[in-house]
Amino acid sequence: MQAVTAGDRRLAGIFTDGDLRRWRLKGGNLCAQGQDAMTSPGFSLSATQLATEAQAIFQERKISAAPVTSDVGQIIGAINTHDIHKAGV
């Protein structure tokens, strides 16, 4: 998972290996801009959400990672299922 940001560090989209596979299956060119293949708007978790909430969201959405955003929408980090498991949640 790669978060794509605007100039002000706000989330513009997400680019995953799944996005790349779908892009290629549609005939997408590897020389294209990332914005052509990314998921936009991207999904993110709030910095105030608990790890248990993140884990439930990951299971519900069938994803394994997400960027974490501040209260003004700027990316401040990322979390994945490995992080949650490693923390013992």
KENU-745831 format. One record per atom (N, C-alpha, C): residue in one letter; x, y, z. Coordinates in steps of 0.1 Angstrom, whole numbers, padded with zeros to 4 digits, always signed. Example, Ala and Ser with C-alpha at 12.3 -4.5 7.8 and 13.67 -1.06 7.14 Angstrom:
A+0132-0057+0078 A+0123-0045+0078 A+0132-0033+0078 S+0128-0022+0071 S+0137-0011+0071 S+0129+0000+0079 
//
This chain:
M+0008-0012+0000 M+0000+0000+0000 M+0009+0012+0000 Q+0006+0021-0009 Q+0013+0034-0010 Q+0003+0045-0009 A+0004+0054+0000 A-0005+0065+0001 A+0000+0076-0009 V-0009+0082-0016 V-0006+0093-0026 V-0011+0105-0020 T-0003+0116-0019 T-0007+0128-0013 T-0007+0140-0022 A-0015+0150-0018 A-0015+0163-0025 A-0003+0171-0020 G-0001+0182-0025 G+0010+0191-0020 G+0010+0194-0005 D-0002+0194+0001 D-0003+0197+0015 D-0003+0185+0024 R+0002+0173+0019 R+0002+0161+0026 R-0011+0155+0029 R-0022+0160+0023 R-0035+0154+0025 R-0036+0142+0015 L-0044+0132+0020 L-0045+0120+0012 L-0053+0122-0001 A-0047+0119-0012 A-0053+0120-0026 A-0058+0106-0031 G-0051+0096-0026 G-0055+0082-0030 G-0046+0072-0025 I-0049+0059-0028 I-0041+0048-0024 I-0037+0040-0036 F-0025+0035-0036 F-0020+0026-0047 F-0015+0013-0041 T-0022+0002-0045 T-0019-0011-0039 T-0015-0020-0050 D-0010-0032-0046 D-0007-0042-0056 D-0019-0046-0064 G-0030-0046-0057 G-0043-0049-0063 G-0047-0039-0074 D-0044-0026-0071 D-0047-0016-0081 D-0038-0018-0094 L-0026-0022-0091 L-0016-0025-0103 L-0021-0036-0111 R-0025-0047-0104 R-0030-0059-0112 R-0043-0055-0120 R-0052-0048-0113 R-0064-0044-0121 R-0061-0035-0132 W-0052-0026-0130 W-0048-0017-0141 W-0042-0024-0153 R-0033-0034-0150 R-0027-0042-0161 R-0037-0050-0168 L-0047-0056-0161 L-0057-0064-0167 L-0066-0056-0176 K-0067-0043-0173 K-0075-0034-0182 K-0067-0029-0194 G-0054-0033-0194 G-0046-0029-0205 G-0037-0017-0202 G-0037-0013-0189 G-0029-0002-0185 G-0015-0003-0188 N-0008+0008-0191 N+0006+0009-0195 N+0014+0012-0182 L+0025+0005-0180 L+0033+0007-0168 L+0040+0021-0169 C+0040+0028-0180 C+0046+0041-0181 C+0035+0052-0177 A+0023+0048-0174 A+0013+0058-0171 A+0015+0064-0157 Q+0008+0075-0154 Q+0009+0081-0141 Q+0002+0073-0131 G+0007+0073-0119 G+0001+0065-0108 G-0013+0069-0105 Q-0016+0081-0107 Q-0030+0086-0104 Q-0040+0079-0114 D-0035+0074-0125 D-0044+0067-0134 D-0049+0053-0129 A-0041+0048-0120 A-0044+0034-0115 A-0048+0034-0100 M-0046+0045-0093 M-0048+0044-0079 M-0063+0045-0075 T-0066+0041-0063 T-0080+0042-0058 T-0081+0056-0052 S-0091+0063-0057 S-0093+0077-0052 S-0107+0079-0050 P-0112+0085-0039 P-0103+0089-0028 P-0099+0077-0020 G-0088+0078-0014 G-0082+0067-0006 G-0089+0066+0008 F-0089+0054+0013 F-0094+0051+0027 F-0083+0054+0037 S-0086+0059+0048 S-0076+0061+0059 S-0083+0059+0072 L-0074+0057+0082 L-0079+0056+0096 L-0075+0069+0103 S-0083+0073+0113 S-0080+0084+0121 S-0069+0081+0132 A-0061+0090+0135 A-0051+0088+0146 A-0058+0085+0159 T-0071+0088+0161 T-0077+0086+0173 T-0084+0072+0174 Q-0084+0065+0163 Q-0090+0052+0163 Q-0082+0041+0171 L-0088+0032+0177 L-0082+0022+0185 L-0077+0011+0175 A-0067+0003+0179 A-0062-0008+0171 A-0072-0018+0169 T-0081-0020+0179 T-0092-0030+0177 T-0102-0026+0166 E-0104-0013+0166 E-0113-0007+0155 E-0106-0009+0141 A-0093-0006+0141 A-0086-0008+0128 A-0087-0023+0124 Q-0085-0032+0133 Q-0085-0046+0130 Q-0099-0050+0124 A-0109-0045+0130 A-0123-0048+0126 A-0125-0042+0112 I-0120-0030+0110 I-0122-0024+0097 I-0114-0032+0086 F-0102-0036+0089 F-0094-0044+0080 F-0102-0057+0076 Q-0107-0063+0085 Q-0115-0076+0082 Q-0127-0073+0074 E-0134-0062+0078 E-0147-0059+0070 E-0144-0055+0056 R-0133-0047+0054 R-0130-0042+0040 R-0121-0052+0033 K-0116-0062+0039 K-0107-0072+0033 K-0094-0065+0028 I-0089-0057+0037 I-0076-0050+0034 I-0066-0053+0045 S-0054-0050+0043 S-0044-0054+0053 S-0036-0042+0058 A-0038-0030+0053 A-0031-0018+0057 A-0038-0006+0053 A-0035+0005+0060 A-0042+0018+0057 A-0033+0029+0063 P-0033+0041+0056 P-0026+0052+0061 P-0034+0058+0073 V-0027+0065+0082 V-0033+0071+0093 V-0032+0086+0091 T-0044+0093+0093 T-0044+0108+0091 T-0047+0115+0104 S-0042+0128+0104 S-0045+0136+0115 S-0059+0142+0114 D-0063+0150+0124 D-0076+0156+0124 D-0078+0166+0113 V-0068+0170+0106 V-0069+0179+0095 V-0067+0172+0082 G-0066+0158+0082 G-0065+0150+0070 G-0051+0148+0065 Q-0041+0152+0072 Q-0027+0150+0067 Q-0022+0136+0071 I-0015+0130+0063 I-0010+0117+0066 I+0001+0118+0076 I+0000+0110+0087 I+0010+0110+0097 I+0016+0097+0100 G+0011+0086+0093 G+0017+0073+0094 G+0009+0063+0087 A+0011+0050+0090 A+0004+0039+0084 A+0004+0028+0095 I-0006+0019+0093 I-0007+0007+0101 I-0011-0005+0093 N-0007-0016+0097 N-0011-0028+0089 N-0014-0040+0099 T-0019-0050+0094 T-0023-0061+0103 T-0012-0067+0111 H+0000-0067+0105 H+0012-0072+0112 H+0015-0063+0125 D+0014-0050+0123 D+0016-0041+0134 D+0006-0044+0146 I-0007-0046+0142 I-0017-0049+0152 I-0014-0062+0159 H-0011-0072+0151 H-0008-0086+0157 H+0004-0085+0166 K+0015-0078+0161 K+0027-0077+0169 K+0025-0070+0183 A+0015-0060+0183 A+0011-0053+0195 A+0003-0062+0205 G-0001-0074+0200 G-0009-0083+0208 G-0023-0080+0209 V-0028-0073+0199 V-0043-0069+0199 V-0050-0080+0193 
//
